[in-house]
Amino acid sequence: SPNFFEKRKIKKSIDIFKKALEIVPEHFPSLFFIGKLYQRLGKYEDSLSYFEKALIYEHNNHTLPQEASLVAMHLNNTEKALEYSLEAVRRKPDNIGVLGNHSMNLLIFGKDEEALLFIDKALSIDPSDKINIRIKKKIEDVISRNAIRPTFKDSIG
């Protein structure tokens, strides 16, 4: 959590980016960074709103829907979290991090078999990736009932 001075800087930065949007309303970087700044402040609804505006104008950047998915998870919005993590996969289908994130979202929301498909794809690209190996083990443990289904807080903690 940002301290008092960091919060002041963040709020000032938001104001500057909003001034840029007055000049160019569809400026993707300004929309994205306002979303990131609100995310840093823990203002997830505001953050998601700016990410969603940015998604209207930017159709290639995979980080944007990935961040929108993360914020939707914070808001417990299952539908949007899965929609945006799948969009990140669509934009960067061979990115093992994006595939792993989507797999975890699917697992958290009870779509175990689908989670297994995505993590297998990630591991087919890089079989030695330690994070995705752990994700696959978690998926298999949940499927075999050797572990309880993780929550979003479990996945970030």
Phi and psi in degrees as GROMACS dihedral restraints (atoms count N, CA, C in turn):
[ dihedral_restraints ]
;  ai    aj    ak    al  type     phi  dphi    fc
    3     4     5     6     1   -67.5    20    10
    4     5     6     7     1   145.9    20    10
    6     7     8     9     1   -79.2    20    10
    7     8     9    10     1   179.5    20    10
    9    10    11    12     1   -54.3    20    10
   10    11    12    13     1   -48.0    20    10
   12    13    14    15     1   -69.6    20    10
   13    14    15    16     1   -37.1    20    10
   15    16    17    18     1   -64.5    20    10
   16    17    18    19     1   -40.7    20    10
   18    19    20    21     1   -61.3    20    10
   19    20    21    22     1   -40.4    20    10
   21    22    23    24     1   -61.8    20    10
   22    23    24    25     1   -44.2    20    10
   24    25    26    27     1   -63.7    20    10
   25    26    27    28     1   -42.0    20    10
   27    28    29    30     1   -62.5    20    10
   28    29    30    31     1   -47.1    20    10
   30    31    32    33     1   -63.0    20    10
   31    32    33    34     1   -38.6    20    10
   33    34    35    36     1   -65.4    20    10
   34    35    36    37     1   -40.5    20    10
   36    37    38    39     1   -63.2    20    10
   37    38    39    40     1   -41.3    20    10
   39    40    41    42     1   -59.7    20    10
   40    41    42    43     1   -45.0    20    10
   42    43    44    45     1   -59.7    20    10
   43    44    45    46     1   -41.1    20    10
   45    46    47    48     1   -66.3    20    10
   46    47    48    49     1   -44.4    20    10
   48    49    50    51     1   -63.9    20    10
   49    50    51    52     1   -36.3    20    10
   51    52    53    54     1   -65.7    20    10
   52    53    54    55     1   -34.5    20    10
   54    55    56    57     1   -64.8    20    10
   55    56    57    58     1   -38.0    20    10
   57    58    59    60     1   -62.8    20    10
   58    59    60    61     1   -37.8    20    10
   60    61    62    63     1   -69.1    20    10
   61    62    63    64     1   -25.0    20    10
   63    64    65    66     1   -65.3    20    10
   64    65    66    67     1   -30.6    20    10
   66    67    68    69     1   -84.0    20    10
   67    68    69    70     1   -47.2    20    10
   69    70    71    72     1  -131.3    20    10
   70    71    72    73     1    90.3    20    10
   72    73    74    75     1   -60.1    20    10
   73    74    75    76     1   -25.5    20    10
   75    76    77    78     1   -98.8    20    10
   76    77    78    79     1    19.0    20    10
   78    79    80    81     1   -69.8    20    10
   79    80    81    82     1   102.3    20    10
   81    82    83    84     1   -54.6    20    10
   82    83    84    85     1   -49.2    20    10
   84    85    86    87     1   -59.4    20    10
   85    86    87    88     1   -38.6    20    10
   87    88    89    90     1   -65.5    20    10
   88    89    90    91     1   -43.9    20    10
   90    91    92    93     1   -61.1    20    10
   91    92    93    94     1   -45.1    20    10
   93    94    95    96     1   -62.2    20    10
   94    95    96    97     1   -47.7    20    10
   96    97    98    99     1   -71.3    20    10
   97    98    99   100     1   -30.7    20    10
   99   100   101   102     1   -63.1    20    10
  100   101   102   103     1   -43.2    20    10
  102   103   104   105     1   -59.0    20    10
  103   104   105   106     1   -43.8    20    10
  105   106   107   108     1   -64.3    20    10
  106   107   108   109     1   -39.9    20    10
  108   109   110   111     1   -67.0    20    10
  109   110   111   112     1   -42.7    20    10
  111   112   113   114     1   -63.8    20    10
  112   113   114   115     1   -36.4    20    10
  114   115   116   117     1   -60.4    20    10
  115   116   117   118     1   -44.4    20    10
  117   118   119   120     1   -60.2    20    10
  118   119   120   121     1   -35.0    20    10
  120   121   122   123     1   -79.9    20    10
  121   122   123   124     1    -7.6    20    10
  123   124   125   126     1    80.1    20    10
  124   125   126   127     1    15.3    20    10
  126   127   128   129     1   -94.9    20    10
  127   128   129   130     1    77.1    20    10
  129   130   131   132     1   -69.1    20    10
  130   131   132   133     1   -34.7    20    10
  132   133   134   135     1   -64.6    20    10
  133   134   135   136     1   -44.6    20    10
  135   136   137   138     1   -63.5    20    10
  136   137   138   139     1   -41.9    20    10
  138   139   140   141     1   -59.0    20    10
  139   140   141   142     1   -49.6    20    10
  141   142   143   144     1   -62.5    20    10
  142   143   144   145     1   -37.4    20    10
  144   145   146   147     1   -59.0    20    10
  145   146   147   148     1   -43.8    20    10
  147   148   149   150     1   -72.9    20    10
  148   149   150   151     1   -36.9    20    10
  150   151   152   153     1   -62.6    20    10
  151   152   153   154     1   -40.9    20    10
  153   154   155   156     1   -66.7    20    10
  154   155   156   157     1   -36.2    20    10
  156   157   158   159     1   -64.2    20    10
  157   158   159   160     1   -41.6    20    10
  159   160   161   162     1   -64.1    20    10
  160   161   162   163     1   -35.4    20    10
  162   163   164   165     1   -63.2    20    10
  163   164   165   166     1   -23.5    20    10
  165   166   167   168     1   -66.0    20    10
  166   167   168   169     1   -35.1    20    10
  168   169   170   171     1  -101.6    20    10
  169   170   171   172     1   -26.5    20    10
  171   172   173   174     1  -111.6    20    10
  172   173   174   175     1   123.5    20    10
  174   175   176   177     1  -119.0    20    10
  175   176   177   178     1     5.2    20    10
  177   178   179   180     1  -119.7    20    10
  178   179   180   181     1   -33.0    20    10
  180   181   182   183     1   -66.8    20    10
  181   182   183   184     1   119.5    20    10
  183   184   185   186     1   -79.5    20    10
  184   185   186   187     1   -21.9    20    10
  186   187   188   189     1   -67.5    20    10
  187   188   189   190     1   -34.5    20    10
  189   190   191   192     1   -59.9    20    10
  190   191   192   193     1   -56.4    20    10
  192   193   194   195     1   -67.1    20    10
  193   194   195   196     1   -28.2    20    10
  195   196   197   198     1   -64.4    20    10
  196   197   198   199     1   -42.6    20    10
  198   199   200   201     1   -68.5    20    10
  199   200   201   202     1   -39.0    20    10
  201   202   203   204     1   -61.7    20    10
  202   203   204   205     1   -38.3    20    10
  204   205   206   207     1   -63.5    20    10
  205   206   207   208     1   -44.2    20    10
  207   208   209   210     1   -60.3    20    10
  208   209   210   211     1   -43.7    20    10
  210   211   212   213     1   -66.5    20    10
  211   212   213   214     1   -40.3    20    10
  213   214   215   216     1   -61.8    20    10
  214   215   216   217     1   -35.5    20    10
  216   217   218   219     1   -62.5    20    10
  217   218   219   220     1   -43.3    20    10
  219   220   221   222     1   -59.8    20    10
  220   221   222   223     1   -31.1    20    10
  222   223   224   225     1   -89.6    20    10
  223   224   225   226     1     3.2    20    10
  225   226   227   228     1    58.7    20    10
  226   227   228   229     1    32.6    20    10
  228   229   230   231     1   -98.2    20    10
  229   230   231   232     1    86.7    20    10
  231   232   233   234     1   -54.8    20    10
  232   233   234   235     1   -49.4    20    10
  234   235   236   237     1   -58.2    20    10
  235   236   237   238     1   -48.9    20    10
  237   238   239   240     1   -70.0    20    10
  238   239   240   241     1   -36.9    20    10
  240   241   242   243     1   -59.0    20    10
  241   242   243   244     1   -47.0    20    10
  243   244   245   246     1   -70.0    20    10
  244   245   246   247     1   -39.8    20    10
  246   247   248   249     1   -59.0    20    10
  247   248   249   250     1   -46.0    20    10
  249   250   251   252     1   -75.9    20    10
  250   251   252   253     1   -35.9    20    10
  252   253   254   255     1   -69.2    20    10
  253   254   255   256     1   -32.9    20    10
  255   256   257   258     1   -67.8    20    10
  256   257   258   259     1   -37.2    20    10
  258   259   260   261     1   -63.7    20    10
  259   260   261   262     1   -38.3    20    10
  261   262   263   264     1   -62.1    20    10
  262   263   264   265     1   -40.5    20    10
  264   265   266   267     1   -64.4    20    10
  265   266   267   268     1   -42.1    20    10
  267   268   269   270     1   -59.5    20    10
  268   269   270   271     1   -39.3    20    10
  270   271   272   273     1   -76.9    20    10
  271   272   273   274     1   -27.3    20    10
  273   274   275   276     1  -142.8    20    10
  274   275   276   277     1    70.3    20    10
  276   277   278   279     1   -66.0    20    10
  277   278   279   280     1   -16.6    20    10
  279   280   281   282     1  -108.5    20    10
  280   281   282   283     1    16.6    20    10
  282   283   284   285     1   -91.0    20    10
  283   284   285   286     1   115.5    20    10
  285   286   287   288     1   -66.4    20    10
  286   287   288   289     1   -29.4    20    10
  288   289   290   291     1   -68.6    20    10
  289   290   291   292     1   -43.4    20    10
  291   292   293   294     1   -64.3    20    10
  292   293   294   295     1   -43.4    20    10
  294   295   296   297     1   -63.6    20    10
  295   296   297   298     1   -41.5    20    10
  297   298   299   300     1   -65.1    20    10
  298   299   300   301     1   -42.7    20    10
  300   301   302   303     1   -61.2    20    10
  301   302   303   304     1   -44.7    20    10
  303   304   305   306     1   -64.4    20    10
  304   305   306   307     1   -39.3    20    10
  306   307   308   309     1   -59.7    20    10
  307   308   309   310     1   -43.9    20    10
  309   310   311   312     1   -64.4    20    10
  310   311   312   313     1   -41.5    20    10
  312   313   314   315     1   -59.0    20    10
  313   314   315   316     1   -45.6    20    10
  315   316   317   318     1   -61.5    20    10
  316   317   318   319     1   -42.5    20    10
  318   319   320   321     1   -62.7    20    10
  319   320   321   322     1   -46.9    20    10
  321   322   323   324     1   -58.1    20    10
  322   323   324   325     1   -37.2    20    10
  324   325   326   327     1   -96.7    20    10
  325   326   327   328     1    15.7    20    10
  327   328   329   330     1    82.9    20    10
  328   329   330   331     1    18.5    20    10
  330   331   332   333     1  -105.9    20    10
  331   332   333   334     1    67.0    20    10
  333   334   335   336     1   -64.5    20    10
  334   335   336   337     1   -46.1    20    10
  336   337   338   339     1   -65.0    20    10
  337   338   339   340     1   -39.1    20    10
  339   340   341   342     1   -67.0    20    10
  340   341   342   343     1   -39.6    20    10
  342   343   344   345     1   -58.5    20    10
  343   344   345   346     1   -41.9    20    10
  345   346   347   348     1   -62.9    20    10
  346   347   348   349     1   -39.2    20    10
  348   349   350   351     1   -62.4    20    10
  349   350   351   352     1   -44.3    20    10
  351   352   353   354     1   -70.4    20    10
  352   353   354   355     1   -38.8    20    10
  354   355   356   357     1   -70.5    20    10
  355   356   357   358     1   -33.4    20    10
  357   358   359   360     1   -64.1    20    10
  358   359   360   361     1   -38.1    20    10
  360   361   362   363     1   -63.3    20    10
  361   362   363   364     1   -44.7    20    10
  363   364   365   366     1   -59.4    20    10
  364   365   366   367     1   -44.1    20    10
  366   367   368   369     1   -73.3    20    10
  367   368   369   370     1   -22.1    20    10
  369   370   371   372     1   -70.8    20    10
  370   371   372   373     1   -25.5    20    10
  372   373   374   375     1   -80.8    20    10
  373   374   375   376     1   -44.3    20    10
  375   376   377   378     1  -141.3    20    10
  376   377   378   379     1    91.4    20    10
  378   379   380   381     1   -65.2    20    10
  379   380   381   382     1   -14.5    20    10
  381   382   383   384     1   -99.5    20    10
  382   383   384   385     1     3.0    20    10
  384   385   386   387     1   -66.8    20    10
  385   386   387   388     1   115.1    20    10
  387   388   389   390     1   -66.1    20    10
  388   389   390   391     1   -37.0    20    10
  390   391   392   393     1   -65.2    20    10
  391   392   393   394     1   -48.5    20    10
  393   394   395   396     1   -69.1    20    10
  394   395   396   397     1   -29.2    20    10
  396   397   398   399     1   -63.2    20    10
  397   398   399   400     1   -43.1    20    10
  399   400   401   402     1   -65.0    20    10
  400   401   402   403     1   -38.9    20    10
  402   403   404   405     1   -62.9    20    10
  403   404   405   406     1   -44.8    20    10
  405   406   407   408     1   -61.5    20    10
  406   407   408   409     1   -42.5    20    10
  408   409   410   411     1   -61.4    20    10
  409   410   411   412     1   -41.6    20    10
  411   412   413   414     1   -63.5    20    10
  412   413   414   415     1   -43.7    20    10
  414   415   416   417     1   -60.0    20    10
  415   416   417   418     1   -49.4    20    10
  417   418   419   420     1   -61.7    20    10
  418   419   420   421     1   -39.4    20    10
  420   421   422   423     1   -65.1    20    10
  421   422   423   424     1   -38.5    20    10
  423   424   425   426     1   -68.1    20    10
  424   425   426   427     1   -44.8    20    10
  426   427   428   429     1   -60.2    20    10
  427   428   429   430     1   -41.9    20    10
  429   430   431   432     1   -84.2    20    10
  430   431   432   433     1     2.2    20    10
  432   433   434   435     1    65.0    20    10
  433   434   435   436     1    26.6    20    10
  435   436   437   438     1   -90.9    20    10
  436   437   438   439     1    -4.4    20    10
  438   439   440   441     1  -149.1    20    10
  439   440   441   442     1   154.3    20    10
  441   442   443   444     1   -82.8    20    10
  442   443   444   445     1   156.0    20    10
  444   445   446   447     1   -63.4    20    10
  445   446   447   448     1   129.2    20    10
  447   448   449   450     1   -71.6    20    10
  448   449   450   451     1   154.3    20    10
  450   451   452   453     1   -98.8    20    10
  451   452   453   454     1   172.3    20    10
  453   454   455   456     1   -60.1    20    10
  454   455   456   457     1   -43.3    20    10
  456   457   458   459     1   -61.7    20    10
  457   458   459   460     1   -35.8    20    10
  459   460   461   462     1   -62.2    20    10
  460   461   462   463     1   -38.8    20    10
  462   463   464   465     1   -73.9    20    10
  463   464   465   466     1   -22.7    20    10
  465   466   467   468     1  -103.5    20    10
  466   467   468   469     1   -10.6    20    10
